[in-house]
Amino acid sequence: MRIPLPKLKAIIRYFGTYTDSKFLGKVKLMKLFYFLDFGYVKKFGAPITYDTYVNLEHGPIPSAIKNLVDSADDDIDNSVLADTIMVERPEGIDMHRIIPLKKFTKSDEAYFSETELEMLNKICIRFGNKNTKQIEEESHKEAPWRETKMFDTIPYSLASKDNDCLVSEDDIKFWMDAIA
């Protein structure tokens, strides 16, 4: 993961501010990151977070981001996200609800380019009111999840196999090699 921590926290605040909070659990949050990164790859050839995605049962998961959110769930006092989120486990619901401690602000916008903000907005419009099952099903339709096996690392270049990708597999590989 090559994203600065303040920018990552701003993304979490954005998702927490512009999606329906009753549906924002850990699994949905991971899918929102997937669609953000892979949507950006499909349009511009490179991701926003540069996290490593893994194929898991419920869809693609950004591994470093998941570990940070898990640490907030397990031990919030010692988590780097302690100033960003709290994790609530509503009674009778199998969900770890993500609750941002602050809304996304104008000062948060400074971390993003115009195209990154447009992609964040697009993801929230598309998935903001969807529940976890709906967004999970959408992620399962994507080539990056379909063309990898359980526990495999998902290369960003697989985004090129989806019909909505605007850049070539070679271009994606070029940009990913350039930052390696």
Buried (B, 14 or more C-beta within 10 A) or exposed (E): BEBEEEBBBBBBBBBBBBBEEEBBBBBBBBBBBBBBBBBBBBBBBBBBBBBBBBBBEBBBBBBBBBEBBBBBBEEEEEBEBBEBBBBBEEEEEEBBBBEBBEEBEEEBBEBBEEEBBEBBEBBBEBBBEBBBEEBBEBBEEBBBBEEBEEEEEBBBBBBBEBEEBEBEBEBBBBBBEEEE
